[in-house]
Each structure stands twice: as structure tokens, then as C-alpha cells.
Amino acid sequence: MSRTDWAARQDRKAPPQQDEEQRLRELGYQPVLARRMGGFGNFAISFSVISVLSGCMTLYGFGMGSGGPAVMLWGWIGVGLFVLCVGLALAEVTSAYPTSGALYYMADRLGGRRWGWYTGWLNLLGLLGAIAGIDYGAALFTGAFLNLRFGFVPTPGSTFLIFLCILLLHAALNLFGVRLVSVLNSISVWWHLGGVAVIVGALAFIPDNHQSASFVFTEFVNDTGWANPFYVAAVGLLLAQYTFSGYDASAHLSEETRDASVSAAKGIVRAIWVSWIAGFALLAGLTFAIQDYAAVQGSATGVPPAQIFIDALGSGGATALLLVVIVAQLFCGNAEVAAASRMVFAFSRDNALPGSALWRKVSGRTQTPVPAVWLSVIVAGVLALPSLYSATAYGAVTAINVIGITPAYAIPIYLRLRAGNRFEPGPWNLGRWSKPIGWIAVVWVALVTVLFCLPQKSPVTIDSMNYAVIALAVVLILASVWWYVARRSYGTPSAYGNAREQAEIAEDIV
């Protein structure tokens, strides 16, 4: 075969490059956001939102009592595998529908308006819960840093005040435009990878004593009050499942990404597998370095990983590593505000939220949805309010994220499977693996959704109950009530719009 023939055959195999602005118009929307993000930046936002230095670190103490080392390490491996299946299936649908609305738009196109409506509300709950969980976790670690460096004693009130300051910082950074967000996310990737390497390296080589491999991979610890070890192990999977969330950020930023039909899909999958490897190394490094299990759990800093750092490295080394973690968490929260605000913008663009005309406004100067950014951080602040009164509220906030956003991942995947040949794949697709991977993803999501509605502590009291169930019920009730108010005005362009109407909406948005 000649070189010319080989090249011609490769050209026929390669998917055609799409004009993404034209593709967006075909999906019914007039472009109003700045398409300034490349493929690496798109991967970086999902990797930053997953943030192993946020999820693994903030819930490490939860994992220590909910199954202990064995559940944390093996749970991470198992959950990561299933989440990769979810990510692969979601990436395929993202390639076909690269819009800021992402999950709810996919569900609307594949299943109808009600499917899109409820998917959107679940997705929104999960994204806002993620901001609350990430930034409150950063506030906890900041309190531990101040305790170690200046003797500051964290209280629920002071931690909440730090949390509000972090929310304001992330709102301000997001108002400057997507280019700054993209740059920060690119820095975040290297900060996370370098941070994991530094932490694991320091914990591996500096301490004189380490736990055995048998302890790290087989030690089971149950401080939940529940007697059934299988139930405890299942609850303990929250650490991994909470960390492995937020990768839909790549889809939400697709209208601001070049070659989004391919780049956004690749961004989802790459963010998951890179996080899978980095997170395992981090959890193993932390667990091998534990000097006194009970002392770590009861740390005066309020943050068990901080005590591991102190015991293994001394106060100076611990202070430096805490700073590495805090900066990573700030990167993570900033990326999550970007993703959530794009969801608010897109949902409002289709008239799904109360006050949609305000929330869909975009700054003509920065091409950023400014009101949507402010709404995202304000609601996240409200979601974290129970932390002022309940010691277990943070676990509930993280569960809100999981049971809100995880079902929203599975709905478009399920509808894609139900659509069969009616689904037209985008340039990035799974081919013959689409159905088996898709069904694995749907079954896994159904399982974890039920799982994280269950109580995490026994006995179940006002202080220890899982408030995630209440948050989910409130959102579903609100969504149902608002459906009857807004169902005549709500709809994606395929349902209600034409080019002229969309052009008029675009003029109103900017």
C-alpha cells in the first residue's frame, strides 16, 4: 500500500472536525459565551473539581471510622472502576450534545421535557452541594492550619466565617472570565499532581515507623454504631464516591471549549483515571504513615490528616503540607463554582428557575454569567448552615452532593440506552462497548443513590441523621411544584424554539 493510499484511508477513518459554533446552533442555541478553553483546560476543570486533595483529605476522618483502612483502600479501587464506566458512558453522550446545560439537555433531547426538568434539578442540587462540601472542607483545613501555626482554636462559628470568606474569593475569581478560570485550572493540575507526590514522598521517607501492609489493606474499624459490617463498609464508600464526582464540569464548560465534541468527552474520562491513580497513592501514603490511630481520630486540629502530618513530620513539615492541601482545595472550589454557575446559566436560559431572566444574564465585558455565579455561592452558603449546629452535618453535605449529582449522571446514560438506534453518536463514542458499559453505569448509580440516603450513624438522632434525604426531598418537591408553574415557558430549543427566538433570547442574555 502506498503512503498516499494509507493517508487517504486514515482520513476516512478519522472523525470529521466540527465547527462547534455551528454545532451549537444546530442544537438550538446562539453562542454567547467565549470559546477560549482548550482540551487541557477542559480536562483540568474536571480534574480540579474531583480534587483528590479535597475529597480524600476532608473525608479521611469519616473513612477512618466507617470501615477503616480496608474500606478506604479497596473501596477506592472498586468505586473508581465503576465511576470510570459512568464517565465513559457519560462522555459518549456529551460528545453528541456539547452544551452548558449538559446532563439535563441530554435527558431532554433523549427522553422528553420532564426527564430534562428533573435531571436539571438533581444536577443543580449536586453541584451546589459540591461547592458547599469543597469550600467547607477547605475552611476546616484552614482552621487546622491556623491552629498549628498560631494556636487558633476552631469553633463551628469561626469555621463557618472562614467558609464564607472562601466563597467570596471564589465568586470574585469567577467574575473575571473563563480565561482566568482556565489558567487557574491548568495550574491546579500540576499543583495536585505535585502535591500528591510531595505528600506521599514525605510520608514514605521521613517517618521512622510505618504501618504494615496487612494493616493498610485488611484493618477494619467500625465506629458508626451499626453492627453489620457490610452496611458499615457500604457507608464507608462515601469517601470514594464523593471524591469521584464533579467530572460533568467538562460538559458544562463545553460551550467555552474548542473542539468540544471531542475535548469535553476526553476531559471527563482523563480526569477520572488520572484521579484514580493519584488518589490511591495519596490514601495509601496517609494510611501507612499513621502513628497512633486513636490519636489521629481525636486530633485537636479537628482534621485527622493534619495529625498524621504532625506525628510523622513535626509541626514545621505538617504546616507546609497543610498549605499544599489548602491551596489545592481552593483550586477545586473555584472550578466547582465555574461549573455550577454554567449550569445555573443554562437552566435559566431555558426558563427552568425562578427569576430565570436575571440568572441567565451574561456580562458583555467578560462574557461571564455574573448573577449565576452569585446565586451559586449564596445557595452553597445556605446548604452548609446546619454545620453550625450539628457535628455530622458535613457528612450530610457531602452526601447531598452524591445523591444529587450521581443520579443526574445516570439518567442521560439510561435514556441513551433506551433510545437505541435513535441516538446519533458524536465523534467520540464507545462503539460496541456502549451498551455493556452503559448498563454497568446505570446499575452502579442506582445502588449508590439508595446507599447514601441511609443513616451513617447509630442511633439515629436529630444530630446524627442524614440530612441529605431531606435536601433531596425538598428539591424534588420544589421541582414538582415549580413544574406546574413554569412548564409552559420551560423547554430546550428543540422543544420550543426557532432561530429567530433564540437570537432574541441571546440579545436579552448579554
TAURQUI-V54959 format. One record per pair of residues at least 6 apart in sequence whose C-alpha atoms are under 6 Angstrom apart, sorted by the first residue. I is the first residue (numbers start at 0). J is the second residue. D is the distance in whole Angstrom. If there is no record, write none. Layout:
I	J	D
I	J	D
This chain:
14	426	6
27	492	5
32	366	6
33	255	5
34	255	4
34	256	5
35	255	6
36	255	6
36	256	4
37	256	6
37	257	5
38	262	5
40	181	5
40	185	6
41	249	5
41	266	6
42	266	4
42	270	6
43	184	5
43	185	6
43	188	6
44	184	6
44	334	6
45	246	5
45	248	5
45	249	6
45	270	6
46	270	5
47	331	5
48	245	6
48	331	5
48	334	6
48	335	6
49	242	6
49	243	6
49	244	6
49	245	6
50	331	6
51	278	5
52	324	6
53	328	5
54	242	4
57	136	6
58	238	6
60	303	6
62	235	6
64	220	6
64	221	5
64	222	5
65	221	6
65	231	6
65	235	5
66	219	5
66	220	5
66	221	5
66	231	6
66	232	5
66	235	6
67	219	5
67	220	5
68	215	5
68	218	6
69	216	5
69	217	5
69	218	5
69	219	6
74	236	6
75	239	5
79	275	6
84	436	6
84	440	6
85	440	5
86	268	6
87	268	6
88	437	5
90	264	4
91	428	5
93	264	6
94	260	4
94	264	6
94	425	5
94	427	6
95	424	5
95	425	4
97	253	6
97	260	6
98	253	6
98	254	6
99	251	4
99	252	6
99	254	6
99	345	6
100	342	6
100	345	5
101	250	6
101	251	6
103	115	4
103	118	5
103	119	5
105	411	6
106	114	6
106	115	5
106	411	5
107	114	6
107	115	4
109	414	6
110	414	6
118	407	5
121	403	5
121	404	6
121	407	6
122	403	6
122	404	5
122	407	5
124	403	5
125	400	4
125	403	4
125	404	4
126	339	5
127	379	5
128	399	6
128	400	5
129	400	5
130	332	6
130	335	6
130	379	6
131	379	5
131	383	6
132	396	6
132	397	5
133	332	6
134	332	6
135	162	5
137	325	6
137	328	6
138	158	6
138	161	5
138	162	5
142	153	6
143	300	5
145	151	5
146	152	6
155	387	5
166	376	6
169	333	5
176	365	5
176	367	5
187	330	6
199	284	5
202	288	6
206	311	5
209	287	5
209	288	5
210	287	5
223	456	5
224	457	5
225	457	6
241	401	6
246	267	6
248	338	5
249	263	5
249	266	6
249	267	6
250	263	6
251	338	6
253	259	5
253	263	6
261	427	6
289	307	6
295	303	5
295	306	5
296	303	6
298	306	6
308	317	5
309	317	5
340	371	5
340	372	5
340	375	6
343	371	6
344	358	6
344	359	5
344	371	6
347	355	4
347	359	5
348	359	5
349	489	6
349	490	6
349	491	6
350	489	5
351	489	5
358	370	5
358	371	5
359	508	6
360	368	6
360	508	5
360	509	6
361	367	5
361	368	4
361	508	6
361	509	5
363	509	6
385	392	6
386	392	5
389	462	5
391	463	6
395	465	5
395	466	5
395	467	5
398	467	6
399	467	5
402	448	5
409	441	5
452	468	5
454	464	6
454	465	5
